[in-house]
């Protein structure tokens, strides 16, 4: 009997593939930006299904949130429709994708079985985290303990990157700037009083 979450993974991969094909085929930039946000949200859902909730939060915040806002802001400075490209560029892009895909498929047999307890990720420092976290930190969630304590500086760096990206979006969009009154109007107000 197979695991039901495996079917959810297949469904999410199929949706990611369909959205990716739609992104490549469309010419309307607004639709492309919106579909890229959908792609990021589907990726975040897939990461949750794979029990990588921290990666899912980052993908949702950066991929679907900040990137979509930045792309919408950049789209305001460009045309709404993309111009057709030459057929030679399509073939070059297809060659790059096929080569990268072949290299990834070539590497698949060397990967450990999904969920293997003796895989390198689970047999060295991962096992030490599982065994020592309750005594060292007393945090019941091991992922939280690893991110907040063992990898505290790294997590602080990731948090600073997300904060800086969010601040950049706010500054680019001009939130917090207020309109000033024309000087001529303010001078008339002072003379009347």
N, C-alpha and C positions, 0 to 999 in steps of 0.2 A: 504494500500500500504506500502510495507516495504522499508527501507532505502537501497540504493545501496551499501553503504559502508559496510553493514552487509555481503553482498556476498563476498566482498573483504576480510573481516576478516575470513570468512569460507575458502576461497581459500588459504589464508596465513597459517591458521591452518592446512589445509590438506597438504600443502607443507612442513611445519615444521614436521608434523607426518611422512611423507614419507622420508624426509632427516634423521630424527632420527632413523627410522628403518634401513635405508641404513648404517648409522654409526655403528649401533650395529652388522650388518651382515657382514661387510667388514673385511678383514684381512690385507689389504695393508695400512700401516700407513700413507703414503703420501696422499692417497685418503681420509682417515679418517680426517686428519688435514684440508684438503681443504673443505671437507663437513662440518666440524665444523665452518669454516669461513662463508660458505654459510648459515648455520643455524643461525649464529649471524646476518648476513645481513637481512635474512628473519624476524628475531625477531625485528630488528630495523625498518623494513618496517611496521611491525604490530604495533609497538609502535607509529609510525607516524600516522597510521590509527586510533589509539585510542586517538589522540591528546596529546600524551606524547612525544613531540619533544626532550625535554631535556634528557629523558631516552633513546630515540633513538640515540642521538648523543653519549652518553656514551657507549651504546651497540655496536655501529659501531666502535668507537675508541678503546675500550678495548677488546670487544669480537671478532670482525672481524679483527682488526688491530694488536694490541699488542699481544694478546693471540696467534694468528696464527703465528706471527713471532717467539715468544718464543717456540711454539710447533715445528715449523720447525727446529729451532736451536737445540732443544733437540732431535729431530728425527735423526739428523746427528750423534749423539752419540750412537744410538741404531740400531737394525736390521730393515730392511724395512718391514718385514712381522711379524705379531704377531703369537705366538704359540697357537694352539688350547687349550681351557680350558676344565676342567672336567665338565661333565653334572651336577654334584651336585652344582657347583657354579652358573650355569644358573638358577637352581630352587630356590636357595637362593636369587639371584637378582630379580627374578620374584616375589617372596613372598614379598620382600621389596617394589617393585614398586606397586604391587596390594594393599598392606596395606596402603601405602601413598596415592594412588589414591582413595581408599575407604574413607579415612579420609577427603580428599579434597571434594569429592562428598557429604559427610555427612554435611559439613559446607556450601555448596552452598545455601540451603534454608534460612540460616540466613543472607545472604548478601543482601544489598539493591538492588533495581532494577537499572539497568544500566542507568545512566543519571538522577537519581532521585534528584530533587532539595532539598528535605528534608533529604537526607542521612547525616550521621554524618560528612562526609568529606566536604559537602557543607553547613552545617547549622551553624557551629560555627566559627572557625577562618577563614575558606574559604570565608564565606560571608563577614567577616570584611575586608579581603584582597580586595574583589571586590568593596566594598563600599568606603574604605578609601584610596586606592592606588592613585587615581587621585589627591586628595588633599595633601596627605603626600609626595609623591615622584614626581608626574607629569611625570611618565613614561607611555606611552600609552599601552605597552604590559604588562599585569599583571604578566605573567610567568617570564618575564625578571625582573620585579620589585621585585618579591618574591625572585628569585635566587640571584640577584645582591645587594639587599638592606636588605630586612627582614632576609634573610638567608645568609647574606654575609660571615660570618665566616664558615658556613657549606659548602658553595660553594667553598670558598678558600681551605678548607680541601679536597674536592673532586678534585679540580684542582691540588693540590699538589700530591694527590695519582696518578692521571693520568700522571703528569709530572715525578714523581719518577719511575713509571712503564716504561715509555718511555726511561728514562735515563738508567734504568737497562737493557733494551733490547739493547740499543746502546752500553753499556759497555760489555754485554755478546757477542755480535757479533763482537766486536773489531773495530768499526768505530773510526776513528781519530788516530789510531796507525799507525805510519809510520815505515818502515823498515830502519834499520841502516846499514850503510856500514860496511863491515868487517874492522877491525882495520889494518890488514896487508896492504890493498889497500890504506888506507888513509896515512899510514906512507911512502909508496913509493912515493905518490904524493908530500909530504912535502920535501923529500930528493931531488927530481928532481928540485924543485923550488929553 
